[in-house]
Amino acid sequence: MTPTLTTPRLLLRPHRMEDFEAYAAMWAEPAVVRFIGGQPLSREAAWVRFLRQAGLWHHLGFGFFVIEDRASGALLGEAGFHDMKRTLEPSIEGTMEAGWALRTEAQGKGLAEEAMRAVLAWGEAHGRGARFTCMIEPDHAASLHVAGKLGFTRFAQGVYGGRPVVLLERRAAADASAP
């Protein structure tokens, strides 16, 4: 079962069927996908991604949360963890790979950092791994900045889906001294 987390401005909660139209609209925005595959998602592809979120929680015990604006109730994006079994060297399989995406109008307001601080705290509190990873395209300065503020550091570069990526890691607070 997906927990619900709150921050000063956000409600992080499970995906609901009534979220789908706003979700599909978000993933169709060119600014949202520019550094996440590069191509807007069709409604059908957004549906598959939407359904994947419930499967993550069911099978792995972690996943993504909807980011909802507490004041308006609007869907602003999503943030959380996955393990996508990616064909990637070096492998990050078996780690809690962090990710976040925000609608265009929600970007640049500190919301990704606010959401991910809550998500990472949940991950640490529930023993979901001592090492968190993320994969960001090297030209995505905003996400690299957010990752740095969250304590992620670069450990490798790679290629995923034909595009260069930077691989970053963050140790859980209790494991911060590990090599």
C-alpha positions, -999 to +999 in steps of 0.1 A: +000+000+000+013+034-010+018+057+020+008+094+020+035+120+029+030+157+035+053+186+032+046+223+037+033+227+001+027+192-011+008+160-006+026+129-019+001+102-024-009+071-044-019+075-080-057+074-085-077+066-116-091+102-116-055+114-120-050+099-154-060+128-177-038+153-159-010+126-158-013+120-195-013+158-202+019+162-181+038+134-200+027+149-233+045+182-224+078+187-244+094+205-214+086+175-191+101+149-213+130+169-229+155+151-206+134+119-200+135+101-233+131+133-253+097+125-269+062+134-255+043+103-245+011+093-264-020+088-242-015+051-246+022+052-234+012+074-205-014+049-196+012+021-194+035+043-173+005+052-151-004+015-145+033+007-138+032+029-107+008+005-089+029-025-099+060-010-084+044-007-050+027-041-052+058-060-062+087-040-048+072-023-017+082+011-031+074+033-061+063+067-072+040+092-055+017+117-072+029+152-062-003+172-054-005+209-045-019+210-010-036+244-017-053+236-050-054+198-052-037+200-086-015+172-099+020+188-102+040+157-110+054+125-095+084+115-075+097+083-060+118+052-066+119+024-090+141-005-101+137-007-138+162-036-146+178-012-171+204-024-196+231+001-183+267-001-174+276+002-147+244-014-134+222+003-109+199-027-107+190-036-071+192+000-059+163+024-052+166+046-083+151+080-075+133+100-100+111+131-103+091+150-129+070+181-127+045+198-150+061+227-168+043+253-147+055+237-114+092+237-124+117+261-109+099+266-076+118+241-053+090+216-055+112+187-068+136+192-039+108+195-013+091+163-027+123+143-029+134+152+007+102+136+019+105+106-004+142+100+006+133+103+043+105+078+038+130+054+020+155+057+048+129+053+076+115+022+061+148+004+055+144+003+017+181+005+010+213+021+021+221+033-014+199+055-036+208+062-072+196+084-100+202+088-137+202+123-152+212+135-187+243+157-185+226+187-200+197+187-175+213+213-152+181+218-131+178+181-121+216+179-115+213+209-092+184+193-073+203+160-070+233+178-056+211+196-030+197+162-020+232+148-014+237+128-046+272+126-060+284+114-094+299+080-096+299+072-133+287+081-168+269+059-192+246+057-221+209+048-218+185+047-247+213+061-270+216+092-248+245+100-224+236+099-187+253+108-154+248+082-127+246+096-092+244+080-057+234+089-022+240+069+009+213+067+036+222+088+066+230+057+087+253+044+060+270+077+051+304+065+061+304+034+039+327+034+009 
